[in-house]
Amino acid sequence: MIKVSSSEAAKAVVRRNTEGVQGEGRFDVFDELFADDFTDHTPQPNTTPDKAGVRKLYRYIRAAFPDFHAEIHWQLTDGDWVTTYKTYHGTHEGPFLGVAPTHRKIHFETFDVMGVQNGKITDHWGVGNLLSLMQQIGGWSQPAEGLMIPPSVRWTRGSMLKIYLTKLLTLLCLMASTTCLAQSPGAKILVLEREQGEKRVRRPREKMPNPTSEFILKVTPQNSGSQHLVLGTETIPPGGVIPKHRHLGQDEILFLQTGSARVSLNDKDYEVHAGGMVFFPLGTWVSLRNTGAAPIQLIFIFSAPGFDEYMRCSSVPEGQPAPPQPLDEVSKCAHAGHVEYEALSGPKSK
């Protein structure tokens, strides 16, 4: 009897998703392969970062490209993590990101990483050459000057690994460009006054002090349709603390309208005053303390949805009872919101 390693089993699960679900549209297999608490750390526009969001994305792509399928070039594993490099192929027969059917053959490359636990896909990160796809169906035109690669960084010979790394870096740049250029499908104009928005009250929790009890979510996918931004406001009283945490799927900007704060970024402290701002990319350990005698009027902006789900999960609408929240429930909320708190998981390396 041949024993299959956990890494090989994980690869088989990912391959079955690529070939059976994405390539054949077998959504009975999708329900079997994806964990109920699945998290997509790089969700696409107009989708949610969960199992339902991926199902919606897969159906949308198959409606636009009915013969959608992938050519897997290689897979690498690190325990239960599977990295796959592949090229998708299809024929553009349905609307896609605002472009009417062109009946053209398309192909584009992707890299993705999937986590597999107990035969179920639990996590996903991915980048795809969507800029190339949009060019092929006439949804984007290259500027006249084109894209130039300086001779000093060109490789005339090299290993396959170098070639793949070059492709990966290119895909990352192109994906970023496409995200910046693309408007969220279904997004709408939104104008709110100071006290308008989704008002919520945080639930008390052990070990993790709340910076304040009340906050307002002003721009989220629910009220604006935006898949690129989340914005909210809160008031932090003197001595109030935002506990140490890091976001796994979003960059963030903090803007202090009033007050003074000590902000710690990867254990380096910064003094920030009224009118000041802080930007930090995903993966940065951050905490904040109001060091002044006056409240801080704070605006927070995220580069993508995700953390707003944690904020909803750990709070209640204004006017409703806010019972204490057990730590195991807070941990589930943190997983759903793509955030890691040091108080929940213990000190982490930077």
N, C-alpha and C positions, 0 to 999 in steps of 0.2 A: 504494500500500500504506500503510495507516494504522499508525503506530508507537504502541504502547501503553506509557505510562510505567510505571516500576516501582511507583509509588504506586497507579495504577489496577489494575495486575496484582495487587498485594497486596489491594486491596479486593475484587477478584473472587474470590480464594482464600477470604477470610473469608466473603463472601456465599455461596459454594458450600457451605461448612461449615454455615452457618446454615440454608440452605434444603434442601440435599441430605442432610446427615447428621442434624442436629437435627430438621428438619421432615419428612423422609421415611424416616429410619432406615436410610440406605444406608451400612452400615459398611465396605463395600468402598471407598467414597469416603473414609471416615475414615482408613483405612490409607494411602491415597494422599496425603492432605493433611497429616497430622501427621508432623513429624520424629521420628525414633527417640529423639533426645535432648531432646524437648519438655519444658518445665517449666511447671507451673501454679503461679503465685506466690500464688494465693488458693484452695487446694484446699478442697473441701467435706467435711463430716464423713464419716468412714468411707471415704475415698478416699486414694490416694497422689498426690503432686504430679508425676505423669509421664503418659506416653501411656496406659498401662494404666489409670491412675486416672480419666482423662477418659472413656475408653471405657466403664468401669464406670458412671460417673455418667450418661452419655448413655443407656445401656441401662436404668438404674434409672428415669430420668425418663420414658422412652418406655413402660416397663411400667406406671407410675403414670398417665400421660396419653397413651394410644395415638395421639391425634390432635394431639399436641404440635407447634406450629409458631410461627413468629415473624413479626411485622410490623416490618420495618426502617424506622425513621423517618429517620435520617440516618447517614452515615459521614464521618469526617474522617481524613485521613492526614498523617503527618509522616515522609516517606521510606518505610521499610518497616514503620512502626507504624500500625495501623488502630484507630481508636476508633469504636465502634458503639453507637448508642442504639436500643433496640428494645423491643417489647412481646411477650411470649410469651402464647399462648393454648392451651387444651386442656380436656379433660374428665376429671375425677378418677375413673378406673375401676380403679385398683389402689392398694395400700397406699403411703403416702408419709409418711416421718418419723413412723411410729407411728400415723398416722390411717387408719382403714379407708376403703374407697371410698365416696364420697358421691354420685357421678354428677353432680356440679355442674360447670358451666362456670366456668373460672378464667382470670385474666389477671394478669400482673405485669410491671413494667418492669425493665430491666437496662441498665447501661453496662458495656462491657468494652473492653479494649485487647489486641490480638494482634500479636505480632511475626511477620513473614513473611520468610523467606530462601530464595532459589532455589525459590520456589513451595511451600514447606513452612511450616506454622505451627510456630514454635519456642518462643513464650512466650505466657502469658495472665495478665492481671489482670482481675478483674471484681467488681462489686457488683450484687446483685439485691434487689428489694423482697420478700424472702421473708416478712416479717411480714404483708404484705397477703395473700400467698398462703395462709399458715396461717390467717388470719382467714376467708378465703373457704371453706375446707374444715372450719372448726370446730375447728382445732387451737390457737387462741389467742383469748382474750377481752380486749378493751380494758378497762383499769381504769375505774372509775366516773367519776373526775375527768376522763378523756380527756387529750388532748394539746392544749395551748394555745399559740398563736403570739401574742406580745405585739403590740399595735397598732403600736408604734414600729418594728417590723421588717417589717410587711406592705407589699406593693407593690400599689397600686391600678391603676397602669399601668406598662408597661415593655416592653422589647424581648424578642424570643423568646429571646435569649441569656440574659437574666436569668432567664427562666422555666426554661430548661433547667438553669442552674446551681443554681437553687433545688431542682429535682427531684433533681439529683445529690447535693447536700448532704443532702437528706432520705433518699435511698436509703442513703447511707453511714451515717447515724445508725440507720436501721431495720435495716440489715444487722448492725451492731454489736450492737444490742439482741437480734436473733434469735440470734446466735452465743452471747451470754452466757446466754440463756435455754434454749437447746437442749442436751440431753444427747447425747453421742456415741452413736449407735446401736451396740449391742454392747459398750459400755464395761462394765468390771467392777471390783469392789473389789479393791484390791491392798495387802498389808501386807508390808513387807520390813524386815529387820534391817540394821544398819550395813554389813555386808560382803556383803549379798545384792544381786543384780541382774545385769545383763549386763556382765561384767568384760572389758575390752579393753585392748590395748597398742598405742600409736601406732607407726607405722613412721617411721624416720628420714627426714628430707627436707632438701634443700639450701635455703639462703637463709632458711628459715623455722624458727627454733628451736621445738622443742616445749616447752610449759610443763611437762609431766611426761610420763612414758611410759605411766602407767596411769590409767584412769578407769573409772567404773561408770555405765552408763545404767540408771536405776531405773524411770522411767515413760516409756513410748513406746507408739505404737499397737500394736506387736508384742506387748507383754506385758499391756497394760491395755485396749486398744481405744479409748483417748482420742484424739480428734482436736483437742483444744484445748490440751493441755499436754505438755511434755517436761521431765523432771527428771533430773539426774545429779549425781555428786560426783567430785571429784578433789583430790589433794594437790599443791600447788605448792611446791617446795623453795626455800630462800633464794636470791635472785637469779634465780629462774625467771621466764620472760616469756610472756605470751600476746600474740602479734604483732598489729599493727594490722590491723583488719578491720572490715567492717560486714555486718550481716544484711539481706537484701533482702526477707524475707518474715515475720520474727518480731520481736516485742519480747522483751527479755531482762531477767531479774533475776539479779544475782550477790549471794550472801550469804556473808560471811566468818565462819565459825565460830571460827577462830583465826587469829592472825598479823596482819600489816599489809601494805598494798599501796598503790602509787601507780597510780591508774586515770586514764587519759586519755580524755576524751570530747570528740570534735571538737576535739582539740588543747588542751583545757583540763584541767589536772591537778587531781586530788582525792586527798587522803590518807584512806584508809579503814582502820579498825581492827577488831579482833575484835568480833563482834556487829553490825557495820555492813553496809549493803546498798547496792546501786546498781541503779537502774532506768534503762533507756534504750530508746527506741523504735527500730523498724526504720529503717535508713538512717544510724544514728549510727556514726561512726568510733570504735572503742574499742580500747584496749590496756591491759595490766596488767603490773606488775612487783612481785614480792615484795621489799619493801624492808627487811624485818625479818630477825632472826637465827633465827626459827623457821619451820617449814613453815606454809603456809596451807591450812586445811581449807575447801574451797570447795564451795558448792552452786550449781548453775546451773539456771535455770528459763526455758523458752521458751513463748511464748504459742500456738505452733502447731508441728506437726511440720515437719521440713525439715532443720535443721542436724544432727539425729541421723544423717541419711543420709550427710552429709559425714564425721561422726565414725566411722561404720562403714567407709566407703569408704577412709579414710586410716589404718585400724588393723586389727588381727587379734584374734581371741578369745584370751583369756589362755591361755598354755601352748603356743601355736603360734609358729613362727618369724616374725619381723617384719623382712623384708628392706627395704632402702632403697627409697623411692618417688620415681621421676623427677618433675620439676616438671610435665611435660605431663599426667601422670596425676593429680597433685595438683590441677591446674587443672580437670580433668574432674570430680573429686570436689567441688570448690568449686561448680561450676555445678549439680551435682545437689543440693547442700545449701543453695542459695540464699544463698551467702556470697561476698564479694569481699575478697581479701587484697591489701594495698598492695604487698607484696613480689612478688606475681605480676603485677600490672597497672600498677605505677608509681604515684606520688603522684596522688591524686584531689582535685578541689575538694570542699569541704564542702557 
